[in-house]
Amino acid sequence: MNVRNCRKCGRLFNYIAGYQMCPACKEGLEAKFQEVKEYVRDHRGAGINEVAEVCDVEPAMIRQWLREERLELAEDSGIMLACDACGALIRSGKYCQACKNNLANGFNSILRGRTPVEEPLTKQRSKDARMRFLMDD
């Protein structure tokens, strides 16, 4: 049995997988997610900091939900995420659709025992390919 302390409240719980939180804190986090989801649905142009303030959630948690593809930014949103592989602008997740396809093709070719036809995926660096931080007021 794998017993751990909850990262949020400190209580002991039987850890299986996922977040290192007790079931009660996981339920509370899921309730906050539902609240954020409803607010984003009702206020399409809201920024991350606005949603975080109104729903009493950390902006980092909202970014995590965006990366996990549980939330998605609206098409007309001024806030975009960068693809982890190529830097293209995306609304949720870690990779753009082109990079997802390249990764899937690479995995499929490996599983079939062939070498990939395309070169491995690499990040293209330029002057503008630096890390950016969102600054919402």
Sine and cosine of phi, psi and omega as CSV:
sin_phi,cos_phi,sin_psi,cos_psi,sin_omega,cos_omega
0.00,0.00,0.69,-0.72,-0.03,-1.00
-0.96,-0.27,0.99,-0.17,-0.03,-1.00
-0.98,-0.19,0.75,-0.66,0.00,-1.00
-0.69,-0.73,0.25,-0.97,0.11,-0.99
-1.00,0.00,0.65,-0.76,0.05,-1.00
-0.91,0.41,0.73,-0.69,0.00,-1.00
-0.92,0.38,-0.41,0.91,-0.06,-1.00
-1.00,-0.02,-0.79,0.62,-0.10,-0.99
-0.95,-0.30,-0.26,0.97,0.04,-1.00
1.00,0.02,-0.10,0.99,0.01,-1.00
-0.93,0.37,0.48,-0.88,0.09,-1.00
-0.98,0.22,0.61,-0.79,0.06,-1.00
-0.46,-0.89,0.31,-0.95,0.02,-1.00
-0.99,0.11,0.96,-0.29,-0.06,-1.00
-0.99,0.15,0.76,-0.65,0.05,-1.00
-0.93,-0.37,-0.87,0.50,0.02,-1.00
-0.23,-0.97,0.20,-0.98,0.07,-1.00
1.00,0.06,-0.52,-0.86,0.00,-1.00
-0.87,0.49,0.58,-0.81,0.03,-1.00
-1.00,0.05,0.91,0.42,0.00,-1.00
-0.75,-0.66,0.50,-0.86,0.06,-1.00
-0.93,0.36,0.33,-0.95,-0.01,-1.00
-0.83,0.56,-0.60,0.80,-0.01,-1.00
-0.91,0.41,-0.68,0.73,0.02,-1.00
-0.94,0.34,-0.57,0.82,0.07,-1.00
-0.88,0.47,-0.66,0.75,0.04,-1.00
-0.90,0.45,-0.66,0.75,0.04,-1.00
-0.89,0.45,-0.64,0.77,0.03,-1.00
-0.92,0.39,-0.64,0.77,0.04,-1.00
-0.91,0.41,-0.60,0.80,0.06,-1.00
-0.90,0.44,-0.65,0.76,0.05,-1.00
-0.90,0.44,-0.64,0.77,0.03,-1.00
-0.87,0.49,-0.69,0.72,0.01,-1.00
-0.89,0.45,-0.62,0.78,0.04,-1.00
-0.90,0.44,-0.71,0.70,0.03,-1.00
-0.89,0.45,-0.69,0.73,0.00,-1.00
-0.87,0.50,-0.69,0.72,0.03,-1.00
-0.91,0.42,-0.67,0.74,-0.01,-1.00
-0.90,0.44,-0.69,0.73,0.00,-1.00
-0.90,0.43,-0.62,0.79,0.02,-1.00
-0.90,0.43,-0.64,0.76,-0.04,-1.00
-0.99,0.16,-0.42,0.91,-0.05,-1.00
-0.81,-0.59,0.98,0.21,-0.14,-0.99
-0.84,0.54,-0.55,0.83,-0.07,-1.00
-1.00,-0.01,0.13,0.99,-0.08,-1.00
-0.93,0.36,0.63,-0.78,0.06,-1.00
-1.00,0.05,0.18,-0.98,-0.05,-1.00
-0.87,0.49,-0.71,0.70,-0.03,-1.00
-0.92,0.39,-0.59,0.81,0.05,-1.00
-0.89,0.45,-0.74,0.68,0.01,-1.00
-0.89,0.46,-0.67,0.74,-0.01,-1.00
-0.88,0.47,-0.68,0.74,-0.03,-1.00
-0.93,0.37,-0.73,0.68,-0.05,-1.00
-0.92,0.40,-0.65,0.76,-0.08,-1.00
-1.00,-0.05,0.00,1.00,0.01,-1.00
0.83,0.56,0.82,0.58,0.03,-1.00
-0.75,-0.66,0.53,-0.85,0.05,-1.00
-0.93,0.37,0.66,-0.75,0.07,-1.00
-0.84,0.54,-0.54,0.84,0.02,-1.00
-0.89,0.46,-0.57,0.82,0.02,-1.00
-0.92,0.39,-0.64,0.77,0.04,-1.00
-0.90,0.43,-0.68,0.74,0.04,-1.00
-0.89,0.46,-0.62,0.79,0.03,-1.00
-0.90,0.45,-0.69,0.72,0.03,-1.00
-0.90,0.44,-0.56,0.83,0.07,-1.00
-0.91,0.41,-0.70,0.71,0.01,-1.00
-0.91,0.41,-0.54,0.84,0.03,-1.00
-0.98,0.19,-0.06,1.00,-0.04,-1.00
0.91,0.42,0.46,0.89,0.11,-0.99
-0.99,0.10,-0.48,0.88,0.09,-1.00
-0.85,-0.52,0.40,-0.92,0.06,-1.00
-0.66,-0.75,0.66,-0.76,0.04,-1.00
-0.96,0.28,0.55,-0.84,0.01,-1.00
-0.92,0.38,0.42,-0.91,-0.01,-1.00
-0.85,0.53,-0.61,0.80,-0.06,-1.00
-1.00,0.00,0.16,0.99,-0.01,-1.00
-0.95,0.32,0.62,-0.78,0.05,-1.00
-0.99,0.16,-0.16,0.99,-0.02,-1.00
-0.99,-0.16,0.77,-0.64,0.05,-1.00
-0.72,-0.70,0.43,-0.91,0.10,-1.00
-0.99,-0.15,0.32,-0.95,0.04,-1.00
-0.97,-0.24,0.68,-0.74,0.10,-1.00
-0.87,0.50,0.73,-0.69,-0.02,-1.00
-0.91,0.41,-0.40,0.92,-0.05,-1.00
-1.00,-0.03,-0.77,0.64,-0.13,-0.99
-0.90,-0.43,-0.22,0.98,0.02,-1.00
1.00,0.03,0.04,1.00,0.03,-1.00
-0.89,0.46,0.47,-0.88,-0.01,-1.00
-0.98,0.19,0.74,-0.67,0.00,-1.00
-0.72,-0.70,0.26,-0.96,-0.02,-1.00
-0.99,-0.14,-0.38,0.93,0.08,-1.00
-0.31,-0.95,0.24,-0.97,0.02,-1.00
1.00,0.02,-0.21,-0.98,0.00,-1.00
-0.94,-0.34,-0.45,0.89,-0.10,-1.00
-0.78,-0.63,0.53,-0.85,0.11,-0.99
-0.96,0.28,0.20,-0.98,-0.06,-1.00
-0.89,0.46,-0.62,0.79,0.00,-1.00
-0.89,0.45,-0.68,0.73,0.01,-1.00
-0.94,0.35,-0.60,0.80,0.08,-1.00
-0.87,0.50,-0.68,0.73,0.02,-1.00
-0.90,0.44,-0.68,0.73,0.03,-1.00
-0.88,0.48,-0.68,0.73,0.03,-1.00
-0.90,0.44,-0.70,0.72,0.00,-1.00
-0.89,0.45,-0.68,0.73,0.03,-1.00
-0.89,0.46,-0.65,0.76,0.04,-1.00
-0.89,0.46,-0.70,0.72,0.03,-1.00
-0.91,0.42,-0.68,0.74,0.00,-1.00
-0.89,0.46,-0.66,0.75,0.00,-1.00
-0.92,0.38,-0.58,0.81,0.06,-1.00
-0.91,0.41,-0.68,0.74,0.01,-1.00
-0.90,0.43,-0.54,0.84,0.02,-1.00
-0.99,0.16,-0.11,0.99,0.03,-1.00
1.00,0.06,0.18,0.98,0.04,-1.00
-0.97,-0.22,0.34,-0.94,0.10,-0.99
-1.00,0.03,0.56,-0.83,-0.01,-1.00
-0.89,0.45,0.62,-0.79,0.02,-1.00
-0.96,0.29,-0.66,0.75,-0.02,-1.00
-0.99,0.13,0.40,-0.92,0.06,-1.00
-0.94,0.35,0.42,-0.91,0.01,-1.00
-0.86,0.51,0.46,-0.89,-0.02,-1.00
-0.94,0.33,0.82,-0.58,0.03,-1.00
-0.77,-0.64,0.45,-0.89,0.06,-1.00
-0.98,0.18,0.74,-0.67,0.08,-1.00
-1.00,-0.04,0.84,-0.55,-0.04,-1.00
-0.98,-0.18,0.62,-0.79,0.13,-0.99
-0.52,-0.86,-0.03,-1.00,0.03,-1.00
-0.86,0.50,-0.59,0.81,-0.07,-1.00
-1.00,0.03,0.04,1.00,-0.06,-1.00
-1.00,-0.09,0.71,0.71,0.04,-1.00
-0.99,-0.14,0.30,-0.95,0.01,-1.00
-0.91,0.42,0.67,-0.74,0.02,-1.00
-0.88,-0.48,0.50,-0.87,0.03,-1.00
-0.86,-0.50,0.64,-0.77,0.04,-1.00
-0.98,0.21,0.72,-0.70,0.03,-1.00
-0.80,-0.60,1.00,-0.05,0.01,-1.00
-0.99,-0.14,0.62,-0.78,0.06,-1.00
-0.99,-0.16,0.00,0.00,0.00,0.00
